[in-house]
């Protein structure tokens, strides 16, 4: 049986409580991690928030009222939003920024990584190893909250993070910019040492339980594995990411 450490309750200054505060924050383009909306909230409120978030990547999570009451913020009116200390970046703008610097892009795509401690650890390693940006989906990923930032030793406030509505579309955008997409897959034939990380690449890491989504894996340009002589095939995703990024960094600094 797995044992999960309970996440700490967000500080009240990181919360937006009620419809008016959330809509104002959205209209001003404030960084919002996600919006929690009561499942049986009035239809008008649901429609208003759906419309307000339609052109953003802010996730709208439908939750029971107990979840909202757990924030201990009084009259929430059926919705509470969590501010983000991470300022999400546009993927194309980050690609252009890297290319303009004359560097070969190195991106990291997280698919289904939900444990915030893993996300924090990955961000810390990525920032240290020269990754230009993290790419995450708007849903199905752990919240980049205070715990994640603490675990990352502040790296999540330094490394650019691109939140996208679809990882499949993000892959298309990367390819249009000449960036190959590589998948870490333990069943792959090619060992990591045969992969060319000197060229513009984006590396896909999947969650520990389900791995990389099959549809996403199918469209990747190349798959590789980390050889393990012991035959023990159960690396923590943060540890595996660190091993892969070290190989990428080694190739780039010795080329």
C-alpha positions in Angstrom: 0.0 0.0 0.0 1.3 3.4 -0.9 1.6 6.1 1.7 1.0 9.7 0.6 2.2 12.7 2.5 -0.8 15.1 2.8 -0.3 18.4 1.0 -0.3 21.5 3.1 -3.2 23.8 2.8 -2.4 26.8 0.5 -1.8 30.1 2.3 -4.8 32.4 2.1 -3.0 35.1 0.2 -2.5 32.5 -2.6 -6.3 32.0 -3.0 -8.9 33.9 -5.0 -12.3 33.4 -3.4 -15.5 33.8 -5.2 -16.7 34.6 -8.7 -15.8 38.3 -8.8 -12.2 37.9 -7.6 -11.6 35.1 -10.0 -13.1 36.9 -13.0 -11.1 40.0 -12.3 -7.9 38.0 -12.0 -8.6 36.3 -15.4 -9.4 39.6 -17.1 -6.1 41.1 -15.8 -4.1 38.1 -17.0 -2.9 37.2 -13.5 -1.1 33.8 -13.1 -3.6 31.2 -11.9 -2.7 27.6 -11.3 -6.2 26.2 -11.4 -9.8 27.0 -10.5 -11.9 24.8 -8.3 -15.6 24.9 -9.2 -18.3 23.2 -7.1 -19.8 20.3 -9.1 -23.4 21.4 -8.6 -22.8 25.1 -8.9 -25.4 27.2 -10.7 -25.4 26.7 -14.4 -24.8 30.4 -15.0 -21.6 30.4 -12.8 -20.3 27.3 -14.6 -20.9 28.8 -18.0 -19.3 32.1 -17.0 -16.1 30.5 -15.8 -15.9 28.2 -18.8 -16.2 31.2 -21.1 -13.6 33.2 -19.1 -11.1 30.3 -19.2 -11.8 29.2 -22.8 -8.9 31.1 -24.3 -6.5 30.3 -21.5 -4.7 27.2 -20.2 -6.1 27.6 -16.7 -7.7 24.3 -15.7 -11.2 24.3 -14.4 -11.6 21.5 -11.9 -15.0 20.3 -10.8 -14.9 19.3 -7.1 -17.3 18.5 -4.3 -18.2 21.3 -1.9 -16.1 19.6 0.8 -13.0 20.4 -1.2 -13.9 24.1 -1.3 -14.9 24.2 2.4 -11.5 22.7 3.2 -9.8 25.9 2.2 -11.4 27.5 5.2 -12.1 30.8 3.5 -15.8 31.4 4.4 -18.3 32.2 1.7 -16.7 31.0 -1.5 -19.9 31.0 -3.5 -19.0 27.7 -5.2 -15.6 28.6 -6.6 -12.0 29.1 -5.4 -8.9 29.7 -7.5 -5.3 29.1 -6.6 -2.8 31.8 -7.6 0.4 30.6 -9.2 3.9 31.8 -8.3 4.9 30.4 -11.7 4.4 32.8 -14.6 3.5 30.5 -17.5 5.2 31.3 -20.9 4.1 30.9 -24.5 5.8 27.9 -26.1 6.6 29.6 -29.4 8.0 32.6 -27.7 10.3 30.5 -25.6 11.5 28.6 -28.7 12.2 31.9 -30.5 14.1 33.2 -27.5 16.3 30.1 -27.3 17.0 30.2 -31.1 17.7 33.9 -31.0 20.4 33.2 -28.4 22.0 30.8 -30.9 21.5 27.8 -28.7 20.1 24.3 -29.6 16.7 24.0 -27.8 16.5 21.5 -25.0 12.9 21.0 -23.6 11.4 18.6 -21.1 7.8 17.4 -21.5 6.0 16.0 -18.5 3.1 13.7 -19.3 1.0 12.5 -16.3 3.6 13.4 -13.6 1.3 14.1 -10.7 3.5 13.9 -7.6 4.5 17.4 -6.7 7.7 16.2 -5.1 8.7 14.6 -8.3 7.9 17.7 -10.3 9.9 19.9 -7.9 12.9 17.5 -8.1 12.7 17.4 -11.9 12.5 21.2 -12.1 15.6 21.5 -9.9 17.6 19.1 -12.0 16.4 20.6 -15.3 17.4 24.1 -14.3 20.8 22.8 -13.2 21.4 20.8 -16.4 20.6 23.6 -18.8 17.0 22.7 -19.9 15.4 25.8 -21.5 11.8 25.1 -20.5 9.4 22.6 -19.0 6.3 21.8 -21.0 3.2 20.6 -19.1 -0.4 20.0 -19.9 -3.2 22.0 -18.4 -4.7 18.9 -16.9 -3.3 15.7 -15.5 -0.3 17.2 -13.9 0.5 18.0 -10.2 -0.2 21.6 -9.1 2.8 23.8 -9.1 2.1 25.0 -5.6 4.1 26.0 -2.6 5.1 22.4 -1.9 6.4 21.9 -5.5 8.3 25.2 -5.4 9.8 24.3 -2.1 10.9 20.9 -3.4 12.4 22.5 -6.4 14.5 24.8 -4.2 13.0 27.7 -6.1 13.9 26.4 -9.6 10.2 26.5 -10.6 10.4 30.3 -10.3 13.5 30.4 -12.5 13.0 28.0 -15.4 10.4 28.9 -18.0 7.3 26.7 -17.8 5.0 26.4 -20.8 1.5 25.1 -20.0 -0.4 23.9 -23.0 -3.9 22.7 -23.8 -2.6 19.6 -25.7 0.7 17.9 -25.6 0.0 16.4 -29.0 -0.3 19.9 -30.5 2.8 21.0 -28.6 4.7 18.2 -30.3 3.5 19.5 -33.7 4.6 23.0 -32.8 8.0 21.7 -31.7 8.5 19.8 -34.9 7.5 22.8 -37.0 10.4 24.6 -35.3 12.9 21.8 -36.2 12.9 20.2 -32.7 12.9 16.4 -32.5 10.8 14.8 -29.8 12.3 11.9 -27.9 10.6 9.6 -25.5 12.0 7.8 -22.5 10.5 4.3 -22.6 11.9 1.3 -20.8 10.8 -1.1 -23.6 12.7 0.8 -26.3 15.6 -0.8 -28.1 18.0 2.1 -28.4 20.1 2.8 -25.3 20.4 6.4 -24.1 24.0 6.5 -25.1 23.1 6.2 -28.8 20.8 9.3 -28.7 22.0 12.6 -30.1 21.1 15.2 -27.5 23.3 17.9 -29.2 20.6 18.7 -31.7 17.4 20.6 -30.9 15.3 18.1 -28.8 12.4 17.8 -26.4 12.4 14.8 -24.0 9.1 13.3 -22.9 8.9 11.8 -19.4 5.8 9.9 -18.4 4.3 9.3 -14.9 5.5 6.4 -12.9 2.1 4.5 -12.9 1.0 4.8 -16.6 4.1 6.0 -18.4 3.7 8.1 -21.5 0.3 8.2 -23.1 0.2 5.7 -26.0 -1.0 8.3 -28.6 1.8 10.7 -27.6 4.4 7.9 -27.6 3.3 6.9 -31.1 4.1 10.3 -32.6 7.5 10.8 -30.9 10.5 10.8 -33.3 12.6 8.4 -31.3 12.4 6.2 -28.2 15.2 5.3 -25.9 15.8 3.5 -22.7 18.2 3.7 -19.7 20.1 0.4 -19.6 20.0 -1.3 -16.2 22.2 -4.4 -15.9 20.5 -5.5 -12.7 17.2 -5.9 -14.6 15.4 -3.9 -12.0 13.1 -1.7 -14.1 11.6 0.7 -11.6 13.3 4.1 -11.5 11.7 7.0 -9.9 10.7 9.5 -12.7 12.7 12.3 -11.0 15.8 10.1 -10.8 15.4 8.8 -14.4 15.1 12.4 -15.6 18.3 13.4 -13.8 20.2 10.6 -15.5 18.9 11.5 -18.9 19.6 15.2 -18.5 23.1 14.5 -17.3 23.8 12.5 -20.4 22.3 15.4 -22.5 24.4 18.0 -20.7 27.6 15.8 -21.0 27.1 15.6 -24.8 26.5 19.3 -25.1 29.5 20.5 -23.1 31.9 18.0 -24.8 30.8 18.5 -28.3 
